[in-house]
Amino acid sequence: MLFRKTAILALFLLLTLAGCASVQELRDRRITENQGLFDAFPVAIQEQVRQGRVEIGFTGDMVRLAWGEPDQVFTRTTREKRATVWGYTRIRHTPQLDRMSIPVYYLDSNGQQRVTFRSVWINSETREAYTVARVEFVDGQVSAIEQLQRDEDGL
């Protein structure tokens, strides 16, 4: 019985870890899947893309390989220009432990239905999306970059 529980736990941990690819592993996978496109970039830009850096003048393809597909796409229109803005977001998970009362229904010794309230602890989690970067394109090239100063995950 103990062996079975240990084996199930080990399998669960293995499957959980297998699904967690790092930001760099995801970037390397994008580069490998688009090797011909990547090889067409100048060597200096290839190195920046490998490191996950985006610079002014990059094309959409360069940004996609460095940071992936955008989570949001906006159009910014001003008097001077029209721009496309790609937004990149992350999810912040905040665990919470809350206490609440729940009704417990039962039959008393006379067969009457009664209710009493019991206090229980509930594990919950808050999920909040937040923007970590925006990239603005004018005429197909990066014209501006905004990055959150403290993004723990990196892009």
C-alpha positions, -999 to 999 in steps of 0.1 A, spaced: 0 0 0 28 24 9 47 15 -23 16 23 -44 11 57 -27 47 65 -32 46 55 -69 15 76 -75 31 106 -59 63 101 -79 42 99 -111 23 130 -103 54 150 -96 70 138 -128 40 148 -149 38 182 -131 75 189 -137 73 178 -174 46 204 -181 67 233 -167 89 246 -194 111 276 -186 109 309 -206 142 300 -222 131 265 -232 100 280 -248 121 305 -267 145 278 -279 115 258 -291 102 288 -311 136 293 -327 139 256 -336 104 256 -351 113 286 -372 150 279 -378 150 292 -414 135 325 -404 159 328 -374 190 319 -396 180 348 -420 185 374 -392 219 390 -388 241 373 -362 239 402 -337 201 400 -338 201 362 -335 220 366 -302 196 392 -289 166 370 -298 183 340 -281 187 361 -249 151 373 -251 159 410 -258 138 431 -281 152 464 -295 139 493 -315 138 484 -352 130 447 -347 103 433 -369 73 414 -357 90 381 -365 120 390 -344 97 399 -315 77 367 -318 108 345 -317 122 365 -287 89 369 -266 63 347 -283 28 356 -295 13 387 -278 -15 382 -254 -32 413 -266 -31 435 -297 -41 471 -297 -42 499 -323 -30 533 -312 -40 562 -333 -26 597 -328 -25 628 -350 10 619 -362 8 582 -367 -11 549 -364 6 521 -345 0 485 -335 8 477 -299 14 441 -287 8 435 -250 24 407 -230 8 396 -197 15 372 -168 -8 357 -142 -2 363 -105 -16 335 -82 -23 345 -47 -32 317 -23 -57 324 4 -70 305 34 -105 316 44 -127 305 72 -165 302 67 -195 286 83 -215 260 65 -248 245 74 -249 208 84 -283 192 82 -290 161 104 -319 142 119 -323 144 157 -333 115 180 -370 123 173 -365 122 135 -368 159 131 -345 176 106 -322 201 123 -294 224 111 -262 234 128 -234 255 115 -198 243 115 -167 264 109 -144 252 81 -112 264 64 -114 269 26 -83 271 4 -88 295 -25 -67 313 -50 -69 347 -66 -57 349 -102 -48 384 -115 -35 392 -150 -9 420 -152 9 436 -181 47 430 -182 55 445 -215 41 464 -245 58 467 -279 47 494 -304 51 489 -341 50 516 -367 54 506 -404 62 470 -393 91 479 -370 94 483 -333 92 520 -325 88 518 -287 91 493 -259 76 494 -224 87 468 -198 77 463 -162 108 470 -141 103 440 -118 91 410 -138 103 380 -119 96 355 -147 112 374 -176 98 372 -210 
